[in-house]
Amino acid sequence: MIAIPGKTKATTISGIIADEMAIGMVNQKTTAVRLIPVIGKDVGDVAQFGGLLGYAPIMPVNEYDCSSFVNRKGRIPAPIHSFKN
């Protein structure tokens, strides 16, 4: 679970998720990513979630634009284990 600044663009978040899905496909493993954009917080701040959820520091995110990649609307297939011998 990673807390990121609330000002992070949706295309940047989509690019991070697509990277994680590609890693899972290449390694033939099921992976997951939990990104939490925290509104009103910036890098170095701490987000308090309360109760058993605890807290998380706001992590820096690469600010390069990946909208051209995300807007291609490609598809990353899930890892399929049944094709292996």
Gaussian input, Z-matrix of N, CA and C with variables (Angstrom, degrees):
# hf/3-21g

backbone

0 1
 N
 C     1     B1
 C     2     B2     1     A1
 N     3     B3     2     A2     1     D1
 C     4     B4     3     A3     2     D2
 C     5     B5     4     A4     3     D3
 N     6     B6     5     A5     4     D4
 C     7     B7     6     A6     5     D5
 C     8     B8     7     A7     6     D6
 N     9     B9     8     A8     7     D7
 C    10    B10     9     A9     8     D8
 C    11    B11    10    A10     9     D9
 N    12    B12    11    A11    10    D10
 C    13    B13    12    A12    11    D11
 C    14    B14    13    A13    12    D12
 N    15    B15    14    A14    13    D13
 C    16    B16    15    A15    14    D14
 C    17    B17    16    A16    15    D15
 N    18    B18    17    A17    16    D16
 C    19    B19    18    A18    17    D17
 C    20    B20    19    A19    18    D18
 N    21    B21    20    A20    19    D19
 C    22    B22    21    A21    20    D20
 C    23    B23    22    A22    21    D21
 N    24    B24    23    A23    22    D22
 C    25    B25    24    A24    23    D23
 C    26    B26    25    A25    24    D24
 N    27    B27    26    A26    25    D25
 C    28    B28    27    A27    26    D26
 C    29    B29    28    A28    27    D27
 N    30    B30    29    A29    28    D28
 C    31    B31    30    A30    29    D29
 C    32    B32    31    A31    30    D30
 N    33    B33    32    A32    31    D31
 C    34    B34    33    A33    32    D32
 C    35    B35    34    A34    33    D33
 N    36    B36    35    A35    34    D34
 C    37    B37    36    A36    35    D35
 C    38    B38    37    A37    36    D36
 N    39    B39    38    A38    37    D37
 C    40    B40    39    A39    38    D38
 C    41    B41    40    A40    39    D39
 N    42    B42    41    A41    40    D40
 C    43    B43    42    A42    41    D41
 C    44    B44    43    A43    42    D42
 N    45    B45    44    A44    43    D43
 C    46    B46    45    A45    44    D44
 C    47    B47    46    A46    45    D45
 N    48    B48    47    A47    46    D46
 C    49    B49    48    A48    47    D47
 C    50    B50    49    A49    48    D48
 N    51    B51    50    A50    49    D49
 C    52    B52    51    A51    50    D50
 C    53    B53    52    A52    51    D51
 N    54    B54    53    A53    52    D52
 C    55    B55    54    A54    53    D53
 C    56    B56    55    A55    54    D54
 N    57    B57    56    A56    55    D55
 C    58    B58    57    A57    56    D56
 C    59    B59    58    A58    57    D57
 N    60    B60    59    A59    58    D58
 C    61    B61    60    A60    59    D59
 C    62    B62    61    A61    60    D60
 N    63    B63    62    A62    61    D61
 C    64    B64    63    A63    62    D62
 C    65    B65    64    A64    63    D63
 N    66    B66    65    A65    64    D64
 C    67    B67    66    A66    65    D65
 C    68    B68    67    A67    66    D66
 N    69    B69    68    A68    67    D67
 C    70    B70    69    A69    68    D68
 C    71    B71    70    A70    69    D69
 N    72    B72    71    A71    70    D70
 C    73    B73    72    A72    71    D71
 C    74    B74    73    A73    72    D72
 N    75    B75    74    A74    73    D73
 C    76    B76    75    A75    74    D74
 C    77    B77    76    A76    75    D75
 N    78    B78    77    A77    76    D76
 C    79    B79    78    A78    77    D77
 C    80    B80    79    A79    78    D78
 N    81    B81    80    A80    79    D79
 C    82    B82    81    A81    80    D80
 C    83    B83    82    A82    81    D81
 N    84    B84    83    A83    82    D82
 C    85    B85    84    A84    83    D83
 C    86    B86    85    A85    84    D84
 N    87    B87    86    A86    85    D85
 C    88    B88    87    A87    86    D86
 C    89    B89    88    A88    87    D87
 N    90    B90    89    A89    88    D88
 C    91    B91    90    A90    89    D89
 C    92    B92    91    A91    90    D90
 N    93    B93    92    A92    91    D91
 C    94    B94    93    A93    92    D92
 C    95    B95    94    A94    93    D93
 N    96    B96    95    A95    94    D94
 C    97    B97    96    A96    95    D95
 C    98    B98    97    A97    96    D96
 N    99    B99    98    A98    97    D97
 C   100   B100    99    A99    98    D98
 C   101   B101   100   A100    99    D99
 N   102   B102   101   A101   100   D100
 C   103   B103   102   A102   101   D101
 C   104   B104   103   A103   102   D102
 N   105   B105   104   A104   103   D103
 C   106   B106   105   A105   104   D104
 C   107   B107   106   A106   105   D105
 N   108   B108   107   A107   106   D106
 C   109   B109   108   A108   107   D107
 C   110   B110   109   A109   108   D108
 N   111   B111   110   A110   109   D109
 C   112   B112   111   A111   110   D110
 C   113   B113   112   A112   111   D111
 N   114   B114   113   A113   112   D112
 C   115   B115   114   A114   113   D113
 C   116   B116   115   A115   114   D114
 N   117   B117   116   A116   115   D115
 C   118   B118   117   A117   116   D116
 C   119   B119   118   A118   117   D117
 N   120   B120   119   A119   118   D118
 C   121   B121   120   A120   119   D119
 C   122   B122   121   A121   120   D120
 N   123   B123   122   A122   121   D121
 C   124   B124   123   A123   122   D122
 C   125   B125   124   A124   123   D123
 N   126   B126   125   A125   124   D124
 C   127   B127   126   A126   125   D125
 C   128   B128   127   A127   126   D126
 N   129   B129   128   A128   127   D127
 C   130   B130   129   A129   128   D128
 C   131   B131   130   A130   129   D129
 N   132   B132   131   A131   130   D130
 C   133   B133   132   A132   131   D131
 C   134   B134   133   A133   132   D132
 N   135   B135   134   A134   133   D133
 C   136   B136   135   A135   134   D134
 C   137   B137   136   A136   135   D135
 N   138   B138   137   A137   136   D136
 C   139   B139   138   A138   137   D137
 C   140   B140   139   A139   138   D138
 N   141   B141   140   A140   139   D139
 C   142   B142   141   A141   140   D140
 C   143   B143   142   A142   141   D141
 N   144   B144   143   A143   142   D142
 C   145   B145   144   A144   143   D143
 C   146   B146   145   A145   144   D144
 N   147   B147   146   A146   145   D145
 C   148   B148   147   A147   146   D146
 C   149   B149   148   A148   147   D147
 N   150   B150   149   A149   148   D148
 C   151   B151   150   A150   149   D149
 C   152   B152   151   A151   150   D150
 N   153   B153   152   A152   151   D151
 C   154   B154   153   A153   152   D152
 C   155   B155   154   A154   153   D153
 N   156   B156   155   A155   154   D154
 C   157   B157   156   A156   155   D155
 C   158   B158   157   A157   156   D156
 N   159   B159   158   A158   157   D157
 C   160   B160   159   A159   158   D158
 C   161   B161   160   A160   159   D159
 N   162   B162   161   A161   160   D160
 C   163   B163   162   A162   161   D161
 C   164   B164   163   A163   162   D162
 N   165   B165   164   A164   163   D163
 C   166   B166   165   A165   164   D164
 C   167   B167   166   A166   165   D165
 N   168   B168   167   A167   166   D166
 C   169   B169   168   A168   167   D167
 C   170   B170   169   A169   168   D168
 N   171   B171   170   A170   169   D169
 C   172   B172   171   A171   170   D170
 C   173   B173   172   A172   171   D171
 N   174   B174   173   A173   172   D172
 C   175   B175   174   A174   173   D173
 C   176   B176   175   A175   174   D174
 N   177   B177   176   A176   175   D175
 C   178   B178   177   A177   176   D176
 C   179   B179   178   A178   177   D177
 N   180   B180   179   A179   178   D178
 C   181   B181   180   A180   179   D179
 C   182   B182   181   A181   180   D180
 N   183   B183   182   A182   181   D181
 C   184   B184   183   A183   182   D182
 C   185   B185   184   A184   183   D183
 N   186   B186   185   A185   184   D184
 C   187   B187   186   A186   185   D185
 C   188   B188   187   A187   186   D186
 N   189   B189   188   A188   187   D187
 C   190   B190   189   A189   188   D188
 C   191   B191   190   A190   189   D189
 N   192   B192   191   A191   190   D190
 C   193   B193   192   A192   191   D191
 C   194   B194   193   A193   192   D192
 N   195   B195   194   A194   193   D193
 C   196   B196   195   A195   194   D194
 C   197   B197   196   A196   195   D195
 N   198   B198   197   A197   196   D196
 C   199   B199   198   A198   197   D197
 C   200   B200   199   A199   198   D198
 N   201   B201   200   A200   199   D199
 C   202   B202   201   A201   200   D200
 C   203   B203   202   A202   201   D201
 N   204   B204   203   A203   202   D202
 C   205   B205   204   A204   203   D203
 C   206   B206   205   A205   204   D204
 N   207   B207   206   A206   205   D205
 C   208   B208   207   A207   206   D206
 C   209   B209   208   A208   207   D207
 N   210   B210   209   A209   208   D208
 C   211   B211   210   A210   209   D209
 C   212   B212   211   A211   210   D210
 N   213   B213   212   A212   211   D211
 C   214   B214   213   A213   212   D212
 C   215   B215   214   A214   213   D213
 N   216   B216   215   A215   214   D214
 C   217   B217   216   A216   215   D215
 C   218   B218   217   A217   216   D216
 N   219   B219   218   A218   217   D217
 C   220   B220   219   A219   218   D218
 C   221   B221   220   A220   219   D219
 N   222   B222   221   A221   220   D220
 C   223   B223   222   A222   221   D221
 C   224   B224   223   A223   222   D222
 N   225   B225   224   A224   223   D223
 C   226   B226   225   A225   224   D224
 C   227   B227   226   A226   225   D225
 N   228   B228   227   A227   226   D226
 C   229   B229   228   A228   227   D227
 C   230   B230   229   A229   228   D228
 N   231   B231   230   A230   229   D229
 C   232   B232   231   A231   230   D230
 C   233   B233   232   A232   231   D231
 N   234   B234   233   A233   232   D232
 C   235   B235   234   A234   233   D233
 C   236   B236   235   A235   234   D234
 N   237   B237   236   A236   235   D235
 C   238   B238   237   A237   236   D236
 C   239   B239   238   A238   237   D237
 N   240   B240   239   A239   238   D238
 C   241   B241   240   A240   239   D239
 C   242   B242   241   A241   240   D240
 N   243   B243   242   A242   241   D241
 C   244   B244   243   A243   242   D242
 C   245   B245   244   A244   243   D243
 N   246   B246   245   A245   244   D244
 C   247   B247   246   A246   245   D245
 C   248   B248   247   A247   246   D246
 N   249   B249   248   A248   247   D247
 C   250   B250   249   A249   248   D248
 C   251   B251   250   A250   249   D249
 N   252   B252   251   A251   250   D250
 C   253   B253   252   A252   251   D251
 C   254   B254   253   A253   252   D252

   B1=1.4413
   B2=1.5232
   B3=1.3281
   B4=1.4586
   B5=1.5215
   B6=1.3126
   B7=1.4628
   B8=1.5236
   B9=1.3310
   B10=1.4563
   B11=1.5275
   B12=1.3412
   B13=1.4702
   B14=1.5201
   B15=1.3118
   B16=1.4548
   B17=1.5148
   B18=1.3243
   B19=1.4670
   B20=1.5270
   B21=1.3198
   B22=1.4609
   B23=1.5194
   B24=1.3430
   B25=1.4594
   B26=1.5293
   B27=1.3276
   B28=1.4621
   B29=1.5242
   B30=1.3305
   B31=1.4653
   B32=1.5221
   B33=1.3285
   B34=1.4623
   B35=1.5204
   B36=1.3201
   B37=1.4656
   B38=1.5248
   B39=1.3255
   B40=1.4636
   B41=1.5219
   B42=1.3220
   B43=1.4562
   B44=1.5209
   B45=1.3269
   B46=1.4671
   B47=1.5260
   B48=1.3231
   B49=1.4641
   B50=1.5276
   B51=1.3378
   B52=1.4679
   B53=1.5207
   B54=1.3379
   B55=1.4679
   B56=1.5242
   B57=1.3145
   B58=1.4674
   B59=1.5239
   B60=1.3197
   B61=1.4686
   B62=1.5280
   B63=1.3225
   B64=1.4589
   B65=1.5219
   B66=1.3256
   B67=1.4641
   B68=1.5207
   B69=1.3226
   B70=1.4591
   B71=1.5108
   B72=1.3270
   B73=1.4582
   B74=1.5288
   B75=1.3217
   B76=1.4585
   B77=1.5271
   B78=1.3193
   B79=1.4654
   B80=1.5193
   B81=1.3247
   B82=1.4591
   B83=1.5278
   B84=1.3252
   B85=1.4635
   B86=1.5254
   B87=1.2946
   B88=1.4565
   B89=1.5186
   B90=1.3259
   B91=1.4543
   B92=1.5220
   B93=1.3088
   B94=1.4615
   B95=1.5163
   B96=1.3080
   B97=1.4552
   B98=1.5266
   B99=1.3149
   B100=1.4688
   B101=1.5202
   B102=1.3108
   B103=1.4641
   B104=1.5170
   B105=1.3126
   B106=1.4559
   B107=1.5256
   B108=1.3516
   B109=1.4657
   B110=1.5289
   B111=1.3086
   B112=1.4682
   B113=1.5299
   B114=1.3203
   B115=1.4633
   B116=1.5336
   B117=1.3206
   B118=1.4587
   B119=1.5151
   B120=1.3096
   B121=1.4663
   B122=1.5192
   B123=1.3330
   B124=1.4529
   B125=1.5303
   B126=1.3140
   B127=1.4631
   B128=1.5273
   B129=1.3199
   B130=1.4565
   B131=1.5161
   B132=1.3154
   B133=1.4616
   B134=1.5229
   B135=1.3061
   B136=1.4615
   B137=1.5251
   B138=1.3281
   B139=1.4658
   B140=1.5262
   B141=1.3224
   B142=1.4621
   B143=1.5264
   B144=1.3345
   B145=1.4602
   B146=1.5211
   B147=1.3123
   B148=1.4537
   B149=1.5143
   B150=1.3248
   B151=1.4615
   B152=1.5126
   B153=1.3164
   B154=1.4600
   B155=1.5273
   B156=1.3320
   B157=1.4627
   B158=1.5216
   B159=1.3134
   B160=1.4570
   B161=1.5151
   B162=1.3350
   B163=1.4563
   B164=1.5261
   B165=1.3248
   B166=1.4650
   B167=1.5184
   B168=1.3310
   B169=1.4654
   B170=1.5292
   B171=1.3077
   B172=1.4632
   B173=1.5289
   B174=1.3301
   B175=1.4648
   B176=1.5315
   B177=1.3420
   B178=1.4702
   B179=1.5261
   B180=1.3267
   B181=1.4629
   B182=1.5204
   B183=1.3279
   B184=1.4524
   B185=1.5303
   B186=1.3011
   B187=1.4642
   B188=1.5317
   B189=1.3424
   B190=1.4602
   B191=1.5202
   B192=1.3232
   B193=1.4593
   B194=1.5226
   B195=1.3173
   B196=1.4713
   B197=1.5277
   B198=1.3429
   B199=1.4582
   B200=1.5214
   B201=1.3457
   B202=1.4686
   B203=1.5320
   B204=1.3321
   B205=1.4662
   B206=1.5253
   B207=1.3104
   B208=1.4606
   B209=1.5296
   B210=1.3201
   B211=1.4556
   B212=1.5252
   B213=1.3319
   B214=1.4693
   B215=1.5229
   B216=1.3163
   B217=1.4715
   B218=1.5240
   B219=1.3346
   B220=1.4589
   B221=1.5096
   B222=1.2978
   B223=1.4604
   B224=1.5162
   B225=1.3248
   B226=1.4589
   B227=1.5160
   B228=1.3387
   B229=1.4595
   B230=1.5289
   B231=1.3050
   B232=1.4569
   B233=1.5222
   B234=1.3404
   B235=1.4641
   B236=1.5260
   B237=1.3234
   B238=1.4648
   B239=1.5125
   B240=1.3124
   B241=1.4569
   B242=1.5207
   B243=1.3245
   B244=1.4613
   B245=1.5293
   B246=1.3389
   B247=1.4459
   B248=1.5318
   B249=1.3180
   B250=1.4673
   B251=1.5173
   B252=1.3093
   B253=1.4794
   B254=1.5018
   A1=107.03
   A2=116.21
   A3=121.22
   A4=108.80
   A5=116.24
   A6=121.40
   A7=108.21
   A8=115.95
   A9=121.57
   A10=108.45
   A11=117.48
   A12=119.35
   A13=111.83
   A14=116.84
   A15=121.98
   A16=113.37
   A17=117.42
   A18=121.02
   A19=112.87
   A20=118.19
   A21=122.15
   A22=110.17
   A23=116.62
   A24=121.34
   A25=110.70
   A26=115.42
   A27=121.01
   A28=111.39
   A29=117.39
   A30=119.60
   A31=111.47
   A32=117.79
   A33=121.12
   A34=110.18
   A35=116.89
   A36=120.95
   A37=109.73
   A38=117.40
   A39=120.93
   A40=111.26
   A41=117.25
   A42=121.09
   A43=112.38
   A44=117.05
   A45=121.20
   A46=109.97
   A47=116.76
   A48=120.91
   A49=110.23
   A50=117.37
   A51=120.56
   A52=111.27
   A53=118.00
   A54=120.99
   A55=110.48
   A56=116.65
   A57=120.54
   A58=111.11
   A59=117.18
   A60=120.20
   A61=110.77
   A62=117.46
   A63=120.65
   A64=111.17
   A65=116.64
   A66=120.35
   A67=110.08
   A68=117.47
   A69=121.13
   A70=112.15
   A71=116.95
   A72=119.94
   A73=110.86
   A74=117.79
   A75=121.40
   A76=110.71
   A77=117.59
   A78=121.70
   A79=113.15
   A80=117.43
   A81=123.56
   A82=111.59
   A83=114.56
   A84=121.20
   A85=108.78
   A86=115.33
   A87=120.41
   A88=107.90
   A89=116.71
   A90=121.18
   A91=109.53
   A92=115.45
   A93=120.13
   A94=108.99
   A95=115.59
   A96=121.44
   A97=108.08
   A98=115.67
   A99=121.26
   A100=108.05
   A101=115.26
   A102=121.58
   A103=108.55
   A104=116.31
   A105=120.75
   A106=108.37
   A107=117.84
   A108=118.19
   A109=109.48
   A110=116.30
   A111=121.33
   A112=108.16
   A113=115.36
   A114=121.62
   A115=110.08
   A116=115.63
   A117=120.73
   A118=114.88
   A119=118.08
   A120=120.83
   A121=109.40
   A122=116.09
   A123=121.92
   A124=108.72
   A125=116.01
   A126=121.74
   A127=110.21
   A128=116.52
   A129=122.27
   A130=113.70
   A131=118.14
   A132=121.05
   A133=109.60
   A134=116.44
   A135=121.61
   A136=108.20
   A137=115.99
   A138=121.47
   A139=108.29
   A140=116.40
   A141=122.42
   A142=108.12
   A143=117.28
   A144=121.08
   A145=112.14
   A146=117.71
   A147=121.59
   A148=113.72
   A149=114.99
   A150=121.27
   A151=112.97
   A152=115.85
   A153=121.48
   A154=113.14
   A155=117.27
   A156=119.85
   A157=112.64
   A158=118.02
   A159=121.88
   A160=114.04
   A161=115.17
   A162=121.38
   A163=109.27
   A164=115.66
   A165=120.99
   A166=108.95
   A167=117.01
   A168=118.72
   A169=109.61
   A170=116.79
   A171=121.29
   A172=107.70
   A173=115.33
   A174=121.68
   A175=110.23
   A176=116.61
   A177=118.63
   A178=111.17
   A179=115.66
   A180=122.38
   A181=107.43
   A182=116.04
   A183=120.92
   A184=108.88
   A185=117.96
   A186=121.82
   A187=113.70
   A188=118.20
   A189=119.51
   A190=109.96
   A191=115.93
   A192=121.50
   A193=110.03
   A194=117.32
   A195=121.25
   A196=110.30
   A197=116.80
   A198=119.66
   A199=112.34
   A200=118.42
   A201=119.50
   A202=110.38
   A203=117.30
   A204=120.88
   A205=111.08
   A206=117.06
   A207=121.33
   A208=110.84
   A209=117.65
   A210=121.10
   A211=113.45
   A212=118.12
   A213=120.58
   A214=110.84
   A215=117.31
   A216=124.48
   A217=111.78
   A218=115.33
   A219=119.98
   A220=111.50
   A221=115.38
   A222=121.04
   A223=108.62
   A224=117.46
   A225=122.62
   A226=106.46
   A227=117.91
   A228=119.59
   A229=112.26
   A230=115.58
   A231=121.28
   A232=108.82
   A233=117.68
   A234=118.94
   A235=110.40
   A236=116.02
   A237=121.16
   A238=107.92
   A239=116.65
   A240=121.06
   A241=112.37
   A242=117.81
   A243=119.70
   A244=112.98
   A245=118.68
   A246=121.18
   A247=112.57
   A248=117.32
   A249=120.81
   A250=110.62
   A251=115.81
   A252=120.09
   A253=111.64
   D1=118.91
   D2=-176.03
   D3=-122.58
   D4=125.77
   D5=175.98
   D6=-90.52
   D7=130.40
   D8=-179.32
   D9=-124.33
   D10=161.94
   D11=-179.47
   D12=-59.47
   D13=145.10
   D14=-179.07
   D15=-68.21
   D16=-19.55
   D17=-179.38
   D18=-82.68
   D19=1.95
   D20=-179.39
   D21=-65.84
   D22=132.71
   D23=-177.89
   D24=-69.00
   D25=150.89
   D26=179.05
   D27=-62.73
   D28=-34.44
   D29=179.32
   D30=-68.13
   D31=-32.72
   D32=176.69
   D33=-68.08
   D34=-42.65
   D35=177.59
   D36=-63.25
   D37=-42.28
   D38=178.30
   D39=-62.96
   D40=-38.07
   D41=177.78
   D42=-64.70
   D43=-39.75
   D44=177.72
   D45=-64.35
   D46=-43.65
   D47=179.15
   D48=-64.86
   D49=-40.55
   D50=178.00
   D51=-63.92
   D52=-38.37
   D53=176.27
   D54=-61.05
   D55=-44.26
   D56=-179.97
   D57=-64.43
   D58=-39.60
   D59=178.36
   D60=-65.85
   D61=-38.10
   D62=178.59
   D63=-66.02
   D64=-38.83
   D65=176.88
   D66=-61.49
   D67=-43.05
   D68=178.39
   D69=-64.01
   D70=-38.46
   D71=-179.37
   D72=-69.01
   D73=-43.16
   D74=-179.41
   D75=-65.39
   D76=-40.61
   D77=-179.06
   D78=-84.98
   D79=-1.60
   D80=-179.21
   D81=54.33
   D82=47.25
   D83=178.68
   D84=-135.44
   D85=153.68
   D86=173.68
   D87=-83.33
   D88=125.23
   D89=-179.66
   D90=-123.78
   D91=169.95
   D92=178.84
   D93=-146.36
   D94=156.88
   D95=175.63
   D96=-139.64
   D97=135.60
   D98=177.55
   D99=-122.94
   D100=104.16
   D101=177.69
   D102=-108.50
   D103=129.55
   D104=-179.51
   D105=-119.19
   D106=102.12
   D107=174.11
   D108=-73.57
   D109=118.40
   D110=-176.51
   D111=-99.73
   D112=110.05
   D113=-178.00
   D114=-65.27
   D115=133.66
   D116=176.82
   D117=85.34
   D118=0.57
   D119=179.95
   D120=-114.04
   D121=152.24
   D122=178.72
   D123=-127.14
   D124=174.02
   D125=-176.56
   D126=-55.66
   D127=132.66
   D128=179.94
   D129=97.08
   D130=-20.29
   D131=176.26
   D132=-73.64
   D133=169.29
   D134=178.69
   D135=-121.10
   D136=132.10
   D137=177.19
   D138=-99.52
   D139=123.05
   D140=177.31
   D141=-95.99
   D142=118.64
   D143=-179.31
   D144=-94.13
   D145=-16.08
   D146=176.05
   D147=83.30
   D148=154.16
   D149=176.87
   D150=58.66
   D151=-138.64
   D152=-178.33
   D153=-76.28
   D154=-10.25
   D155=-179.14
   D156=-75.36
   D157=-23.01
   D158=174.12
   D159=75.13
   D160=-140.89
   D161=-175.80
   D162=-140.99
   D163=166.83
   D164=177.80
   D165=-150.11
   D166=137.34
   D167=173.63
   D168=-74.74
   D169=147.60
   D170=178.24
   D171=-79.55
   D172=119.58
   D173=-175.05
   D174=-92.17
   D175=148.48
   D176=176.82
   D177=-72.14
   D178=148.72
   D179=-179.76
   D180=-122.21
   D181=141.11
   D182=176.70
   D183=-60.78
   D184=127.94
   D185=-174.23
   D186=-93.09
   D187=6.49
   D188=177.69
   D189=-65.50
   D190=145.52
   D191=-176.91
   D192=-81.11
   D193=124.34
   D194=177.32
   D195=-118.44
   D196=23.46
   D197=-177.65
   D198=-65.87
   D199=-31.82
   D200=179.08
   D201=-65.51
   D202=-35.12
   D203=177.18
   D204=-71.33
   D205=-45.87
   D206=-176.33
   D207=-68.41
   D208=-37.26
   D209=-177.78
   D210=-73.58
   D211=-7.25
   D212=175.25
   D213=-70.94
   D214=-18.00
   D215=176.46
   D216=56.49
   D217=47.36
   D218=177.61
   D219=-78.40
   D220=-178.78
   D221=-178.08
   D222=-132.48
   D223=129.41
   D224=175.52
   D225=-106.97
   D226=114.31
   D227=-176.91
   D228=-70.37
   D229=153.74
   D230=176.17
   D231=-72.26
   D232=152.24
   D233=177.44
   D234=-65.12
   D235=130.99
   D236=-178.96
   D237=-112.91
   D238=116.80
   D239=-176.56
   D240=-91.37
   D241=-13.71
   D242=-175.52
   D243=-75.61
   D244=-12.81
   D245=-179.73
   D246=-84.36
   D247=-7.31
   D248=179.74
   D249=-84.84
   D250=152.14
   D251=176.21
   D252=-84.99

